Amino acid sequence: MGFEELLEKVGGFGPFQLRNVALLALPRVLLPMHFLLPIFLAAVPAHHCALPGAPDNFSNQDAWLEAHLPREPDGRLSACLRFTHPQALPNSTLWGEGQDPGEQPEGEPSTVSCPQGWEYNHSEFSSTIATEWDLVCEQKGLNKATSTFFFAGVLVGAVAYGYLSDRFGRRRLLLVAYVSSLVLGLASAASVSYLMFAITRTLTGMALAGFTIIVMPLELEWLDVRHRTVAGVLSSTFWTGGVMLLGLIGYLIRDWRWLLLTVTLPCAPGILTLWWVPESARWLLTQGRVEEAHRYLLHCARLNGRPVGEDSLSREALNKVAAAERTVRRPSYLDLFRTPRLRHTSLCCMVAWFGVNFSYYGVSLDVSGLGLNVYLTQLVFGAVELPSKLLVYLSVRHAGRRLTMAGTLLGSALALGFRILVSPEMKSWSTALAVMGKGFSEAAFTTAYLFTSELYPTVLST
């Protein structure tokens, strides 16, 4: 008897599995709030060089800025330069009593970088890491690098958690992910320098990778094959909830430290929910821990209303399943490329996942230029994911995984490609195409999760 037959006895889809999905919903909600946090955390508000000595109660602010700031080729006032000496403007009186424009050198007026820092427009964000450490102009690369550091941490953490969860168990490593995410998130919010923030955010990415790697196996290893699609689509809606919730929290909390604190603190109650999260019975059997697996399986049968007693779910049967599971050689990442067929599958999945991630995060992290404020854009981008889930569910049932994957990727490419060709003045068309691209990219993302886990042998996919 194999594990699938064992799971059929205790119920492969019922109250036990639905409760498990609900208990594991919190990590799925937290992930997008951290992954997409740079939208608000690293936002760069309008800014210009600090101009000390502005006259009190000066009414003609535009003329004052015009005299001190050069213009860029597109006509906007420079955000990174100021005139060495204020420029006298015709038909304007910029200097009150005691103010002197200084000597005006002949020829092209000279400019300097902002020697006294910057002034920021705080109407949309009261504080971001850009305003905290002046990550603008020459330092703007450091501001963008924080997302790179974070996702580099996710990459390293995914590899580490994949190995460690197979060795020490899913539930135990999920606890590690919760605790480390909480501690490192609090440390990031308390950062006193950019270096400290960059390091703690990188480590937070490593910790959060545990959610992405562990939550799915904990769900799938308790589900029968027939219901994995519906459960997978249902679970992915919690991600969409996190996307929309981030827009609401970002609107209510405009300070980056409090925002980061708010999306981190839910890890604390998440730790408590682990008391009710079951360990994977399949993993327990591979480790020879038959008694623990027996206890969880009986609990599953009781919640699902299956008439399974101590005798019908005998230790002898479990020992046979455990022996069969242990005969399978411990997998490694090299197994993904060991045979020609697996090598072909792995390379195709890598290309597909590159396209999925590139389109999804490329659209999700760029919410400018849509004619909407950043908070409304985030809400719309989250809302469009809901019909995408329904599209995936219906499509995979009637058209299959492969056609759904190809169609959603093609739809994303066409929508985003046409958006590039649309004139900047056509805001409504640009917005509509961006929203369509986001919907298709999310549909591709959901399909990729369902499809990839089914392309590999169970020992490799879970």
Wavefront OBJ file of the C-alpha trace (Angstrom):
o trace
v 0.000 0.000 0.000
v 1.309 3.412 -0.971
v 0.857 6.694 0.838
v -1.857 7.852 -1.610
v -3.970 4.812 -0.661
v -3.309 5.552 3.007
v -4.462 9.128 2.514
v -7.589 7.887 0.752
v -8.530 5.914 3.878
v -8.351 8.917 6.205
v -9.761 11.408 3.691
v -7.740 13.285 1.116
v -9.935 16.377 1.149
v -12.189 17.396 4.006
v -12.424 19.527 7.166
v -8.902 18.500 8.192
v -7.382 19.765 4.929
v -9.509 22.924 4.878
v -8.443 23.714 8.427
v -4.840 23.166 7.388
v -5.252 25.589 4.462
v -6.779 28.179 6.814
v -3.962 27.809 9.362
v -1.387 28.282 6.617
v -3.168 31.305 5.153
v -1.217 33.822 7.253
v 2.173 33.166 5.604
v 0.554 33.573 2.181
v -0.892 36.933 3.246
v 2.409 38.130 4.717
v 4.541 37.214 1.701
v 3.159 39.785 -0.788
v 3.135 42.470 1.882
v 6.896 42.022 2.294
v 7.720 41.247 -1.329
v 5.875 44.332 -2.618
v 6.764 46.546 0.336
v 9.365 48.576 -1.659
v 6.438 50.256 -3.448
v 5.899 52.277 -0.263
v 9.083 51.634 1.702
v 11.483 52.884 -0.973
v 9.215 55.415 -2.667
v 10.977 58.603 -3.794
v 8.745 61.663 -3.324
v 9.246 64.874 -5.281
v 12.361 66.661 -4.023
v 14.810 69.441 -4.735
v 17.940 70.886 -3.175
v 17.480 72.427 0.241
v 17.506 76.223 -0.143
v 18.261 77.861 3.184
v 17.538 81.520 3.624
v 14.150 81.624 1.913
v 12.287 84.774 2.984
v 9.620 84.271 5.618
v 6.043 84.315 4.339
v 7.321 84.427 0.766
v 4.309 84.041 -1.523
v 5.947 83.490 -4.906
v 7.451 80.073 -4.212
v 7.696 79.157 -7.909
v 9.767 82.237 -8.667
v 12.051 81.506 -5.717
v 12.697 77.973 -6.959
v 13.147 79.234 -10.519
v 15.912 81.549 -9.338
v 17.784 78.839 -7.457
v 17.203 75.653 -9.494
v 18.151 74.940 -13.112
v 15.741 73.209 -15.439
v 16.149 69.747 -16.916
v 15.830 69.211 -20.694
v 12.183 68.180 -20.202
v 11.433 71.520 -18.537
v 11.172 70.325 -14.950
v 13.151 71.953 -12.173
v 16.237 69.940 -11.289
v 15.986 67.608 -8.304
v 19.748 67.177 -7.965
v 21.374 70.516 -8.813
v 21.153 74.164 -7.771
v 22.741 77.336 -9.082
v 25.940 78.406 -7.423
v 24.449 81.901 -7.268
v 20.717 82.710 -7.446
v 19.627 83.921 -10.851
v 17.795 87.226 -11.205
v 14.517 86.787 -13.058
v 12.867 89.563 -15.034
v 9.786 91.146 -13.527
v 10.251 89.460 -10.172
v 11.519 90.584 -6.813
v 13.037 87.610 -5.082
v 15.133 89.156 -2.391
v 13.726 91.021 0.489
v 15.588 93.363 2.683
v 19.032 92.075 3.518
v 18.902 89.441 0.733
v 21.503 89.571 -2.014
v 21.547 87.456 -5.141
v 25.322 87.511 -5.074
v 27.643 88.194 -7.903
v 26.309 86.984 -11.213
v 29.142 85.527 -13.282
v 28.983 86.091 -17.005
v 28.220 83.209 -19.351
v 26.414 79.988 -18.503
v 25.441 79.963 -14.789
v 27.328 77.345 -12.819
v 25.567 74.652 -10.801
v 26.518 72.441 -7.869
v 25.096 69.322 -6.258
v 22.913 69.824 -3.233
v 25.457 70.727 -0.542
v 22.879 71.085 2.216
v 20.679 68.097 1.450
v 17.215 67.954 -0.019
v 13.712 69.092 0.709
v 10.995 66.497 0.134
v 7.313 66.700 -0.621
v 5.650 64.878 2.275
v 2.083 65.088 1.000
v 2.035 61.406 -0.037
v 4.674 59.825 2.199
v 5.694 61.204 5.562
v 8.864 59.112 5.565
v 10.581 56.523 3.349
v 14.081 55.090 3.339
v 14.863 57.521 0.505
v 14.025 60.523 2.688
v 15.569 58.917 5.775
v 19.047 58.522 4.289
v 18.841 60.821 1.233
v 18.926 57.941 -1.247
v 18.354 60.190 -4.246
v 20.386 61.590 -7.136
v 23.885 60.079 -6.900
v 22.663 57.682 -4.185
v 19.481 56.523 -5.924
v 21.153 53.261 -6.883
v 21.347 52.318 -3.212
v 17.617 52.833 -2.893
v 16.904 50.446 -5.774
v 19.497 47.984 -4.518
v 17.449 47.222 -1.391
v 14.988 45.173 -3.484
v 17.882 43.341 -5.126
v 19.395 42.524 -1.729
v 16.021 41.322 -0.448
v 15.334 38.985 -3.366
v 18.917 37.716 -3.289
v 18.172 36.711 0.296
v 14.990 34.977 -0.882
v 17.017 32.990 -3.424
v 19.557 31.814 -0.857
v 16.852 31.118 1.713
v 14.823 29.030 -0.743
v 17.754 26.697 -1.325
v 18.530 26.454 2.390
v 14.945 25.878 3.518
v 14.358 23.310 0.795
v 17.215 21.197 2.125
v 16.595 21.794 5.833
v 12.842 21.134 5.695
v 13.515 17.743 4.118
v 15.989 16.927 6.836
v 14.368 18.363 9.975
v 10.705 18.579 9.057
v 8.333 21.146 7.577
v 6.675 22.225 10.822
v 9.924 22.817 12.692
v 11.412 24.892 9.872
v 8.177 26.871 9.549
v 8.653 27.850 13.192
v 12.204 28.949 12.375
v 10.876 31.016 9.458
v 8.258 32.693 11.642
v 10.647 33.557 14.480
v 13.483 34.751 12.236
v 11.097 36.829 10.099
v 9.715 38.498 13.219
v 13.112 39.247 14.762
v 14.729 40.450 11.535
v 11.669 42.481 10.539
v 11.769 44.302 13.890
v 15.506 44.853 13.461
v 14.900 46.349 9.986
v 12.299 48.734 11.375
v 14.790 49.842 14.044
v 17.690 50.349 11.604
v 19.918 53.307 12.438
v 21.833 53.270 9.149
v 21.383 52.221 5.561
v 23.969 49.443 5.958
v 22.055 47.952 8.891
v 18.812 48.173 6.933
v 20.293 46.512 3.828
v 21.735 43.633 5.874
v 18.583 43.011 7.914
v 16.328 43.181 4.847
v 18.538 40.658 3.050
v 18.309 38.324 6.029
v 14.554 38.928 6.225
v 14.285 37.779 2.610
v 16.117 34.589 3.550
v 13.719 34.026 6.453
v 10.584 34.701 4.423
v 11.732 32.206 1.795
v 10.786 29.554 4.339
v 7.140 30.460 3.819
v 7.349 30.016 0.057
v 9.143 26.663 0.321
v 7.373 25.048 3.286
v 3.727 26.104 3.111
v 2.973 24.390 -0.208
v 4.372 20.944 0.774
v 2.555 21.116 4.107
v -0.688 21.596 2.189
v -0.067 19.270 -0.750
v 1.203 16.329 1.282
v -2.150 16.144 3.063
v -4.228 16.486 -0.149
v -5.237 13.822 -2.626
v -4.362 14.411 -6.273
v -7.950 15.159 -7.356
v -8.315 18.221 -5.123
v -4.889 19.793 -5.423
v -5.991 22.215 -8.141
v -8.951 23.656 -6.252
v -6.939 23.820 -3.030
v -4.032 25.474 -4.829
v -6.246 28.146 -6.386
v -8.015 28.693 -3.049
v -4.692 29.104 -1.247
v -3.434 31.576 -3.837
v -6.353 33.911 -3.080
v -4.714 34.650 0.273
v -1.764 36.108 -1.643
v -4.203 38.408 -3.452
v -5.670 39.388 -0.096
v -2.193 40.379 1.051
v -1.669 42.501 -2.087
v -4.851 44.489 -1.453
v -4.253 44.671 2.290
v -0.832 46.233 1.645
v -2.510 49.027 -0.318
v -4.853 49.741 2.610
v -2.104 49.589 5.245
v 0.163 51.766 3.119
v -2.593 54.354 2.818
v -3.202 54.413 6.578
v 0.472 54.326 7.638
v 2.730 56.768 5.776
v 5.897 56.305 7.872
v 8.185 53.532 6.649
v 9.238 52.320 10.103
v 5.673 51.908 11.351
v 4.640 50.357 8.045
v 7.405 47.761 8.242
v 6.508 47.087 11.877
v 2.846 46.600 10.984
v 3.487 43.988 8.289
v 5.968 42.153 10.538
v 4.062 41.845 13.827
v 1.498 39.295 12.498
v 4.334 36.756 12.634
v 3.780 36.665 16.424
v 0.252 35.174 16.297
v 1.446 33.037 13.382
v 3.855 31.315 15.751
v 0.923 30.399 17.997
v -1.027 28.836 15.103
v 1.719 26.241 14.675
v 0.277 24.455 17.713
v -2.546 23.244 15.417
v -0.601 22.840 12.157
v 0.060 19.125 11.527
v 3.425 17.851 10.429
v 3.467 16.081 7.087
v 2.617 12.418 7.716
v 4.449 11.496 4.542
v 7.655 13.143 5.766
v 7.282 11.446 9.158
v 7.027 8.058 7.477
v 10.158 8.727 5.396
v 11.973 9.368 8.668
v 10.634 6.193 10.277
v 8.593 8.127 12.848
v 5.592 5.826 12.521
v 3.970 6.616 15.883
v 3.749 10.333 15.159
v 2.441 9.702 11.651
v -0.168 7.318 13.077
v -1.380 9.950 15.528
v -1.777 12.620 12.825
v -3.511 10.213 10.449
v -6.025 9.199 13.112
v -6.704 12.851 13.838
v -7.240 13.478 10.123
v -9.668 10.558 9.884
v -11.684 11.772 12.880
v -12.027 15.331 11.545
v -12.986 14.041 8.092
v -15.561 11.662 9.551
v -13.885 8.547 8.224
v -14.561 5.321 10.206
v -10.920 4.419 10.676
v -9.996 2.749 13.945
v -6.766 1.635 15.535
v -6.985 -1.779 13.842
v -7.852 -0.634 10.311
v -4.961 1.851 10.393
v -2.493 -0.667 11.757
v 1.149 -0.055 12.597
v 2.038 -2.935 10.317
v 0.523 -1.153 7.326
v 2.263 2.074 8.267
v 5.570 0.277 8.661
v 5.239 -1.089 5.130
v 4.505 2.391 3.753
v 7.428 3.795 5.728
v 9.735 1.093 4.409
v 8.642 1.829 0.845
v 9.184 5.549 1.333
v 12.641 5.046 2.847
v 13.822 2.888 -0.066
v 13.658 5.952 -2.285
v 17.082 7.558 -2.447
v 17.274 10.955 -0.733
v 16.873 13.498 -3.543
v 19.230 16.356 -4.276
v 19.127 19.375 -6.555
v 21.300 17.474 -9.036
v 18.399 15.064 -9.589
v 16.613 17.850 -11.467
v 19.156 17.377 -14.280
v 20.131 13.717 -13.881
v 18.082 12.231 -16.748
v 17.377 13.758 -20.184
v 13.639 14.033 -19.484
v 14.101 15.688 -16.088
v 16.763 17.948 -17.559
v 14.377 19.018 -20.323
v 11.566 19.610 -17.808
v 13.792 21.600 -15.463
v 15.159 23.882 -18.173
v 11.681 24.556 -19.559
v 10.385 25.335 -16.044
v 13.266 27.721 -15.420
v 12.505 29.662 -18.594
v 8.794 29.744 -17.779
v 9.401 30.838 -14.191
v 11.744 33.576 -15.387
v 8.995 34.940 -17.610
v 6.387 34.620 -14.852
v 8.443 36.401 -12.210
v 9.824 39.021 -14.574
v 6.369 40.077 -15.764
v 4.613 39.845 -12.398
v 7.124 41.740 -10.286
v 8.018 44.085 -13.127
v 4.419 45.290 -13.245
v 3.723 45.029 -9.520
v 6.727 47.075 -8.393
v 6.217 49.813 -10.999
v 2.971 51.575 -10.073
v 3.899 54.960 -11.508
v 2.594 56.546 -14.675
v -0.887 55.015 -14.496
v -2.747 58.222 -13.750
v -3.758 56.929 -10.296
v -2.183 57.463 -6.904
v 0.012 54.674 -5.619
v -2.551 53.419 -3.078
v -5.422 53.142 -5.544
v -3.124 51.496 -8.083
v -2.105 48.887 -5.523
v -5.747 48.172 -4.712
v -6.674 47.827 -8.396
v -3.673 45.598 -9.060
v -4.797 43.357 -6.208
v -8.465 43.300 -7.226
v -7.683 42.214 -10.803
v -6.005 39.089 -9.440
v -9.337 37.679 -8.207
v -10.872 37.084 -11.644
v -7.465 35.759 -12.706
v -7.847 32.953 -10.155
v -11.253 32.045 -11.571
v -9.784 32.086 -15.088
v -7.052 29.681 -14.027
v -9.435 27.314 -12.262
v -11.774 27.070 -15.253
v -8.994 26.941 -17.828
v -6.936 24.176 -16.219
v -10.054 22.039 -15.911
v -11.101 22.414 -19.546
v -7.932 23.314 -21.477
v -5.231 21.747 -19.308
v -2.155 23.131 -17.577
v 0.087 23.554 -20.591
v -2.346 25.570 -22.728
v -3.320 27.678 -19.709
v 0.327 28.417 -18.968
v 1.079 29.350 -22.566
v -2.069 31.426 -22.934
v -1.591 33.457 -19.769
v 2.060 34.168 -20.571
v 1.108 35.215 -24.097
v -1.696 37.435 -22.778
v 0.711 39.093 -20.349
v 3.281 39.665 -23.104
v 0.738 41.169 -25.494
v -0.819 43.480 -22.913
v 2.508 44.794 -21.649
v 3.956 44.957 -25.165
v 1.064 47.065 -26.480
v 1.409 49.314 -23.437
v 4.933 50.220 -24.558
v 3.565 51.303 -27.936
v 0.791 53.462 -26.462
v 1.454 57.199 -26.408
v 2.157 58.631 -22.905
v -0.769 61.010 -23.378
v -3.204 58.081 -23.582
v -3.320 57.508 -19.832
v -6.541 55.509 -19.804
v -5.254 53.005 -22.383
v -1.928 52.703 -20.586
v -3.689 52.024 -17.303
v -6.058 49.458 -18.833
v -3.207 47.567 -20.506
v -1.140 47.573 -17.304
v -4.071 46.156 -15.338
v -4.648 43.498 -18.008
v -0.958 42.610 -17.975
v -1.037 42.290 -14.203
v -4.077 40.009 -14.383
v -2.521 37.709 -16.972
v 0.826 37.631 -15.151
v -0.907 36.611 -11.920
v -2.821 33.903 -13.790
v 0.498 32.622 -15.156
v 1.977 32.712 -11.654
v -0.870 30.632 -10.200
v -0.700 28.149 -13.078
v 3.059 27.792 -12.697
v 2.655 26.798 -9.050
v 0.060 24.163 -9.930
v 1.857 22.901 -13.027
v 5.425 22.698 -11.724
v 4.582 20.525 -8.735
v 2.895 18.004 -11.043
v 5.714 17.778 -13.611
v 8.166 16.115 -11.230
v 8.085 12.818 -9.347
v 6.581 13.243 -5.889
v 9.923 12.810 -4.157
v 11.269 15.841 -6.080
v 8.190 18.076 -6.095
v 7.461 17.889 -2.383
l 1 2 3 4 5 6 7 8 9 10 11 12 13 14 15 16 17 18 19 20 21 22 23 24 25 26 27 28 29 30 31 32 33 34 35 36 37 38 39 40 41 42 43 44 45 46 47 48 49 50 51 52 53 54 55 56 57 58 59 60 61 62 63 64 65 66 67 68 69 70 71 72 73 74 75 76 77 78 79 80 81 82 83 84 85 86 87 88 89 90 91 92 93 94 95 96 97 98 99 100 101 102 103 104 105 106 107 108 109 110 111 112 113 114 115 116 117 118 119 120 121 122 123 124 125 126 127 128 129 130 131 132 133 134 135 136 137 138 139 140 141 142 143 144 145 146 147 148 149 150 151 152 153 154 155 156 157 158 159 160 161 162 163 164 165 166 167 168 169 170 171 172 173 174 175 176 177 178 179 180 181 182 183 184 185 186 187 188 189 190 191 192 193 194 195 196 197 198 199 200 201 202 203 204 205 206 207 208 209 210 211 212 213 214 215 216 217 218 219 220 221 222 223 224 225 226 227 228 229 230 231 232 233 234 235 236 237 238 239 240 241 242 243 244 245 246 247 248 249 250 251 252 253 254 255 256 257 258 259 260 261 262 263 264 265 266 267 268 269 270 271 272 273 274 275 276 277 278 279 280 281 282 283 284 285 286 287 288 289 290 291 292 293 294 295 296 297 298 299 300 301 302 303 304 305 306 307 308 309 310 311 312 313 314 315 316 317 318 319 320 321 322 323 324 325 326 327 328 329 330 331 332 333 334 335 336 337 338 339 340 341 342 343 344 345 346 347 348 349 350 351 352 353 354 355 356 357 358 359 360 361 362 363 364 365 366 367 368 369 370 371 372 373 374 375 376 377 378 379 380 381 382 383 384 385 386 387 388 389 390 391 392 393 394 395 396 397 398 399 400 401 402 403 404 405 406 407 408 409 410 411 412 413 414 415 416 417 418 419 420 421 422 423 424 425 426 427 428 429 430 431 432 433 434 435 436 437 438 439 440 441 442 443 444 445 446 447 448 449 450 451 452 453 454 455 456 457 458 459 460 461 462
